[in-house]
Amino acid sequence: MRLTTKGRFAVTAMIDLGLRQDKGPVTLAAISQRQKISLSYLEQLFGRLRRHELVESMRGPGGGYKLARGGKDITVADIIYAVDEPIDATQCGGKQNCHDDHQCMTHELWASLNRHMVDFLDSVTLQDLVDEQRNKRTHVSAEAVPVRRHVMFQEPRAVTDTTVA
C-alpha cells in the first residue's frame, strides 16, 4: 500500500478544518497557507470531499468550508476513499491475476493487510485527530513557560595593565 500526497493532504486539510470551523467557515486559502498545500490542489480535493458529503461549502463574503457532519461521524477511511486513494497492498489490485493470470503465493497475505489497514483507518475518526492536535497544543503551551537559563560562561573581566616597573 502506498498512501500518496492526495490522501495525506486530504486528512491534514480536514484536521485543519475541524480545528477551526467553530469560528465560522474556513477558507481554502487559509488552509493552504497554514499547511503549505497548493490552493489549486486543495480545490480539487475539496471538490471530491464535497461530492462525498464530508464538507459543505458556503459562498460569498465570509464563506468557506465546514464539515458536513460531526467529526465523530467521519473516519480517516471516509476521507481517503473520498479522494479516490486506493488502499491496496496487493500487486494485482485485488483481481487475483498477478502471477500469469493466477493468484500469486502472497495474495492472501497482502489482502489480509488490506483488511487490517481499512479496519484501522475506519476506527480512527476525524474528531480523534482533532482532539489529538488540541491536546498537543495544550501540552506544548503548558511547557512553554520560560525557563531560567544557567550561565555557562562568564564574560571576561576587564584586565588592567599592572606592569611592575
C-alpha positions as CSV (number, residue, x, y, z in Angstrom):
1,M,0.0,0.0,0.0
2,R,1.2,3.4,-0.9
3,L,-0.5,6.4,0.6
4,T,0.1,9.3,-1.7
5,T,0.1,13.0,-1.0
6,K,-3.6,13.1,-2.1
7,G,-4.6,11.1,0.9
8,R,-2.2,12.7,3.3
9,F,-3.1,16.2,2.3
10,A,-6.9,15.5,2.4
11,V,-6.6,14.2,6.0
12,T,-4.3,17.1,7.0
13,A,-6.7,19.7,5.5
14,M,-9.7,18.0,7.2
15,I,-8.0,18.2,10.6
16,D,-7.2,21.9,10.0
17,L,-10.9,22.4,9.1
18,G,-12.1,20.5,12.2
19,L,-9.8,22.6,14.4
20,R,-11.1,25.9,13.1
21,Q,-14.7,25.6,11.9
22,D,-16.2,26.6,15.3
23,K,-15.2,30.2,14.4
24,G,-17.1,30.0,11.1
25,P,-16.4,28.7,7.6
26,V,-12.8,28.1,6.8
27,T,-11.3,29.2,3.5
28,L,-9.1,27.0,1.4
29,A,-6.7,29.9,1.1
30,A,-6.2,29.9,4.9
31,I,-5.7,26.1,5.0
32,S,-3.3,26.4,2.0
33,Q,-1.2,29.0,3.8
34,R,-1.1,27.1,7.2
35,Q,-0.5,23.7,5.8
36,K,1.7,24.7,2.8
37,I,-0.6,22.8,0.3
38,S,-1.3,24.3,-3.1
39,L,-4.6,26.1,-3.3
40,S,-5.5,24.5,-6.6
41,Y,-4.7,21.1,-5.2
42,L,-7.0,21.8,-2.2
43,E,-9.7,22.9,-4.5
44,Q,-9.6,19.5,-6.3
45,L,-9.6,17.6,-3.0
46,F,-12.4,19.6,-1.5
47,G,-14.5,19.1,-4.7
48,R,-14.3,15.4,-4.1
49,L,-14.8,15.7,-0.3
50,R,-17.9,17.8,-1.1
51,R,-19.3,15.3,-3.5
52,H,-18.9,12.6,-0.8
53,E,-20.8,14.9,1.6
54,L,-17.9,15.2,4.0
55,V,-17.7,19.0,3.7
56,E,-20.2,21.8,2.8
57,S,-19.2,25.0,1.0
58,M,-20.6,28.4,1.8
59,R,-20.4,31.1,-0.9
60,G,-20.0,34.8,-0.6
61,P,-18.1,37.1,1.8
62,G,-17.2,35.2,4.9
63,G,-17.7,31.9,3.0
64,G,-15.6,28.8,3.0
65,Y,-16.0,25.2,4.2
66,K,-17.3,23.4,7.2
67,L,-17.7,19.8,8.0
68,A,-21.0,18.3,6.6
69,R,-21.4,16.2,9.7
70,G,-19.7,15.8,13.1
71,G,-16.1,14.8,13.3
72,K,-17.1,11.7,15.2
73,D,-19.0,10.6,12.1
74,I,-16.2,11.0,9.7
75,T,-13.4,8.4,9.6
76,V,-10.0,8.6,8.0
77,A,-11.1,5.8,5.7
78,D,-14.0,8.0,4.6
79,I,-11.6,10.8,3.7
80,I,-9.2,8.5,1.9
81,Y,-11.9,6.9,-0.2
82,A,-13.5,10.3,-1.0
83,V,-10.3,11.5,-2.7
84,D,-10.0,8.2,-4.6
85,E,-7.0,7.0,-2.8
86,P,-6.6,3.2,-3.2
87,I,-5.9,1.2,-0.1
88,D,-4.5,-1.9,-1.6
89,A,-1.2,-3.7,-0.9
90,T,-1.8,-6.4,-3.5
91,Q,0.2,-6.3,-6.7
92,C,-2.9,-7.1,-8.8
93,G,-5.3,-4.6,-7.2
94,G,-7.4,-7.4,-5.8
95,K,-8.0,-9.0,-9.2
96,Q,-6.1,-12.1,-8.2
97,N,-4.3,-12.2,-11.6
98,C,-0.8,-11.1,-10.6
99,H,1.1,-14.3,-11.4
100,D,0.5,-15.4,-15.1
101,D,-3.2,-14.6,-14.7
102,H,-3.4,-16.6,-11.5
103,Q,-3.3,-15.6,-7.8
104,C,0.3,-15.2,-6.5
105,M,1.5,-17.1,-3.5
106,T,1.4,-14.0,-1.2
107,H,-2.0,-12.7,-2.3
108,E,-3.8,-13.7,0.9
109,L,-1.1,-12.0,3.0
110,W,-1.5,-8.7,1.2
111,A,-5.3,-9.0,1.1
112,S,-5.2,-9.6,4.8
113,L,-3.0,-6.5,5.3
114,N,-5.6,-4.5,3.2
115,R,-8.4,-5.6,5.6
116,H,-6.4,-4.6,8.6
117,M,-5.5,-1.2,7.2
118,V,-9.1,-0.5,6.3
119,D,-10.3,-1.6,9.7
120,F,-7.7,0.6,11.4
121,L,-8.4,3.7,9.2
122,D,-12.2,3.1,9.8
123,S,-11.6,3.1,13.5
124,V,-9.9,6.5,13.6
125,T,-12.3,9.4,13.5
126,L,-11.6,12.9,12.4
127,Q,-12.6,14.0,15.9
128,D,-9.9,11.7,17.3
129,L,-7.3,13.5,15.2
130,V,-8.6,17.0,16.0
131,D,-8.6,16.2,19.8
132,E,-5.1,14.9,19.5
133,Q,-3.9,18.1,17.9
134,R,-5.7,20.2,20.6
135,N,-4.1,18.1,23.3
136,K,-0.7,18.6,21.7
137,R,-1.2,22.4,21.7
138,T,-2.3,22.5,25.3
139,H,0.6,20.3,26.3
140,V,3.1,22.4,24.4
141,S,1.6,25.7,25.8
142,A,1.9,24.4,29.3
143,E,5.6,23.5,28.7
144,A,6.3,26.9,27.1
145,V,6.9,28.5,30.4
146,P,10.1,30.5,30.4
147,V,12.9,28.6,32.0
148,R,15.8,30.4,33.8
149,R,18.9,29.6,31.9
150,H,22.2,28.9,33.6
151,V,25.2,30.9,32.5
152,M,27.8,28.5,31.2
153,F,30.4,31.1,30.6
154,Q,31.1,34.4,32.3
155,E,32.2,37.5,30.5
156,P,35.9,38.0,30.9
157,R,36.7,40.7,33.4
158,A,38.4,43.8,32.3
159,V,42.1,43.3,32.8
160,T,44.1,46.4,33.7
161,D,47.7,46.8,32.9
162,T,49.6,46.1,36.1
163,T,53.1,46.0,34.9
164,V,55.6,46.5,37.5
165,A,58.5,48.7,36.7
